[in-house]
Amino acid sequence: MLLNTTTSLISTLIRPTNGIQSRVNTDKPAKLLQLYDIENCPYCRLVREALTELDLDALILPCPKNGARFRPELVERGGKAQFPYLVDPNTGVEMYESLDIVTYLFDTYGSGLPLKWKPGRLQTLGSMLASAPRLHRGMRARPGKEPAELLELYSFESSPYARLVREKLCEMEIPYIVRNCGRTLASEWLFPPVRSALDITPKSELDNRRHLLAREGKLSIPYLFDPNTDQGLFESADILDYLDQHYGS
Ligand SMILES: N[C@@H](CCC(=O)N[C@@H](CS)C(=O)NCC(=O)O)C(=O)O
């Protein structure tokens, strides 16, 4: 577990400015965006980073190598097995190509592509470097049982702990709603134990953070809510065990 967490942390440190800082979004879509995704795919990461930065939730449809659940569905839908693929039921837009998707998201749900995203190839290169420490994790299918109702994961893209959970969900081909919980306040950068020690509870500006705090009385990422068992779990190690126990094959 230590090696697992360390390489995930290295991945995060390689992309220190992406997929963490959010802006309050007053222009959220009514219907959930859908993303055909592979967790450790560098192209898919770019899209997930943009979703965090824009404070957008999405239905994640995991498509690991050899996956049988959503890969065939995408080939049927879009014509080829290439990831990421975004479906926006609000506008009817469906598209391949990570940088086109990032531009679409910022144009549609933000105020245009921020400067840091303009050198797209540089962003892609950085994301490739961030994929390297995780090797095959979150890439190959180890199918699990599909839950009847969708799981919800409170996450932000660059969280090293949330990544471990997303990788497992991807390998198990378990679809889930990602509830993005980026940071907008300086106090949100303090680690949860430090916050507790200093008795600081940031008054978050983001709906998902507020909702989680109201539901559980504390805020820590990742948090998995399973409506099938009505259970909510913090702690990546506990969530990984839970997924094995309930949805392992
Ligand atoms: N130019 C594309 C490249 C996408 C791409 O090559 N994705 C890989 C996954 S990292 C893929 O779809 N591979 C086919 C497969 O996994 O079967 C983009 O930026 O979206």
PDBQT file of the ligand as one rigid body, heavy atoms in Angstrom, charges set to zero:
ROOT
HETATM    1  N1  LIG A 301      -5.454  12.046 -29.758  1.00  0.00    +0.000 N 
HETATM    2  C1  LIG A 301      -6.287  11.258 -28.871  1.00  0.00    +0.000 C 
HETATM    3  C2  LIG A 301      -5.481  10.087 -28.384  1.00  0.00    +0.000 C 
HETATM    4  C3  LIG A 301      -6.322   9.171 -27.515  1.00  0.00    +0.000 C 
HETATM    5  C4  LIG A 301      -5.665   7.816 -27.284  1.00  0.00    +0.000 C 
HETATM    6  O1  LIG A 301      -4.730   7.419 -27.986  1.00  0.00    +0.000 OA
HETATM    7  N2  LIG A 301      -6.159   7.092 -26.273  1.00  0.00    +0.000 N 
HETATM    8  C5  LIG A 301      -5.723   5.731 -26.042  1.00  0.00    +0.000 C 
HETATM    9  C6  LIG A 301      -5.770   5.406 -24.542  1.00  0.00    +0.000 C 
HETATM   10  S1  LIG A 301      -4.517   6.269 -23.643  1.00  0.00    +0.000 SA
HETATM   11  C7  LIG A 301      -6.701   4.779 -26.687  1.00  0.00    +0.000 C 
HETATM   12  O2  LIG A 301      -7.817   5.149 -26.969  1.00  0.00    +0.000 OA
HETATM   13  N3  LIG A 301      -6.255   3.556 -26.925  1.00  0.00    +0.000 N 
HETATM   14  C8  LIG A 301      -7.086   2.556 -27.505  1.00  0.00    +0.000 C 
HETATM   15  C9  LIG A 301      -7.441   1.512 -26.512  1.00  0.00    +0.000 C 
HETATM   16  O3  LIG A 301      -7.234   1.685 -25.322  1.00  0.00    +0.000 OA
HETATM   17  O4  LIG A 301      -7.952   0.510 -26.966  1.00  0.00    +0.000 OA
HETATM   18  C10 LIG A 301      -6.747  12.156 -27.740  1.00  0.00    +0.000 C 
HETATM   19  O5  LIG A 301      -6.047  13.113 -27.390  1.00  0.00    +0.000 OA
HETATM   20  O6  LIG A 301      -7.859  11.943 -27.202  1.00  0.00    +0.000 OA
ENDROOT
TORSDOF 0
